[in-house]
Amino acid sequence: MHAGRPLAALGLLAVYSPDRHYDNPLADMGVASLAAGFPTRDELLERYARRSGRDITDIDYFIALGYWKLAIIVQGVYARTLAARGDTPDPTDLLAQIIQALARAADGASRGN
């Protein structure tokens, strides 16, 4: 198996496991992983590295990739929503704001933030 695939999956898992320590637009959406008892993103990554024996030194790249992947998914939902409504884009639309926030988070993750 190609070494990048598990790290791509881990990067996306890190995106879906927001942590208030990181700038993640999902952190303000009431996701379950913020509840008591869930590991933090750093704990999750450390456990994966320890148990898998994989080097996750470049995980920021894969986290950035995960943010872009999620932004693309949300963009598809947004496009279908606009098509169904027959409306023009609304700059206050929540989905548009989420897409922009995910793009910013991807940029930050690519720089190790």
VEXZA-939993 format. One line per 8 residues: number of its first residue (from 1); their letters; for each residue z, x, y of C-alpha. Coordinates in Angstrom, 1 decimal. Example, Ala and Ser with C-alpha at 12.3 -4.5 7.8 and 13.67 -1.06 7.14 Angstrom:
1> AS> 7.8:12.3:-4.5 ~ 7.1:13.7:-1.1
END
This chain:
1> MHAGRPLA> 0.0:0.0:0.0 ~ -0.8:1.2:3.5 ~ 2.4:2.4:5.3 ~ 1.5:0.5:8.5 ~ 1.7:-3.0:6.9 ~ 5.4:-3.0:6.1 ~ 6.1:-1.6:9.6 ~ 3.9:-4.3:11.2
9> ALGLLAVY> 5.9:-6.9:9.3 ~ 9.1:-5.3:10.4 ~ 8.0:-5.1:14.0 ~ 7.2:-8.8:14.0 ~ 10.5:-9.6:12.3 ~ 12.2:-7.7:15.2 ~ 10.3:-9.9:17.7 ~ 11.4:-13.0:15.8
17> SPDRHYDN> 15.0:-11.6:15.8 ~ 15.7:-11.4:19.5 ~ 18.7:-9.5:20.7 ~ 20.1:-10.0:24.2 ~ 20.1:-6.2:24.5 ~ 16.3:-6.3:24.7 ~ 14.0:-8.1:27.1 ~ 12.8:-10.7:24.7
25> PLADMGVA> 11.5:-14.1:25.9 ~ 12.7:-15.7:22.7 ~ 16.3:-14.8:23.5 ~ 16.6:-17.8:25.9 ~ 15.2:-20.3:23.5 ~ 18.2:-20.9:21.4 ~ 17.0:-19.1:18.3 ~ 19.3:-19.0:15.3
33> SLAAGFPT> 19.4:-15.2:15.0 ~ 21.5:-15.1:18.2 ~ 24.3:-17.1:16.4 ~ 27.4:-15.3:15.2 ~ 27.0:-13.6:11.9 ~ 23.3:-12.6:12.3 ~ 22.7:-8.8:12.5 ~ 21.5:-7.5:15.8
41> RDELLERY> 17.9:-6.1:16.0 ~ 19.2:-2.6:15.8 ~ 21.3:-3.4:12.8 ~ 18.4:-5.1:11.1 ~ 16.1:-2.1:11.7 ~ 18.8:0.4:10.6 ~ 19.4:-1.6:7.4 ~ 15.7:-1.7:6.6
49> ARRSGRDI> 15.3:2.0:7.2 ~ 18.3:2.9:5.0 ~ 17.4:0.6:2.1 ~ 13.6:1.2:2.1 ~ 13.8:4.9:2.8 ~ 10.9:4.4:5.3 ~ 10.7:6.3:8.6 ~ 10.8:3.8:11.4
57> TDIDYFIA> 10.6:6.4:14.2 ~ 7.4:4.7:15.6 ~ 8.8:1.1:15.3 ~ 8.4:0.5:19.0 ~ 4.6:0.5:18.5 ~ 4.9:-2.1:15.8 ~ 7.3:-4.2:17.9 ~ 4.8:-4.2:20.7
65> LGYWKLAI> 2.1:-5.2:18.2 ~ 4.4:-8.0:17.1 ~ 4.8:-9.3:20.7 ~ 1.0:-9.3:21.1 ~ 0.5:-11.1:17.8 ~ 3.0:-13.8:18.9 ~ 1.3:-14.0:22.3 ~ -2.0:-14.6:20.6
73> IVQGVYAR> -0.5:-17.4:18.4 ~ 1.1:-19.1:21.4 ~ -2.2:-18.7:23.4 ~ -4.0:-20.6:20.5 ~ -1.3:-23.4:20.7 ~ -1.8:-23.5:24.5 ~ -5.6:-23.7:24.3 ~ -5.3:-26.6:21.8
81> TLAARGDT> -2.8:-28.3:24.0 ~ -5.1:-28.1:27.0 ~ -8.0:-29.3:25.0 ~ -6.0:-32.3:23.7 ~ -4.8:-33.2:27.2 ~ -8.1:-32.5:28.9 ~ -6.3:-30.9:31.8 ~ -6.8:-27.7:33.6
89> PDPTDLLA> -4.2:-25.0:33.2 ~ -0.9:-25.6:35.1 ~ 0.7:-22.5:36.4 ~ 4.2:-24.0:35.7 ~ 3.3:-24.8:32.1 ~ 6.0:-23.4:29.7 ~ 3.5:-22.1:27.2 ~ 1.7:-20.1:29.8
97> QIIQALAR> 5.0:-18.7:31.0 ~ 5.9:-17.7:27.4 ~ 2.5:-16.0:26.9 ~ 3.1:-14.0:30.1 ~ 6.6:-13.1:29.1 ~ 5.5:-12.0:25.6 ~ 2.8:-9.8:27.2 ~ 5.5:-8.2:29.5
105> AADGASRG> 7.8:-7.7:26.5 ~ 4.9:-6.0:24.5 ~ 4.3:-3.7:27.4 ~ 8.1:-2.8:27.6 ~ 8.3:-2.3:23.8 ~ 5.3:0.0:23.9 ~ 7.3:2.2:26.3 ~ 10.4:2.1:24.2
113> N> 12.3:-0.5:26.3
END
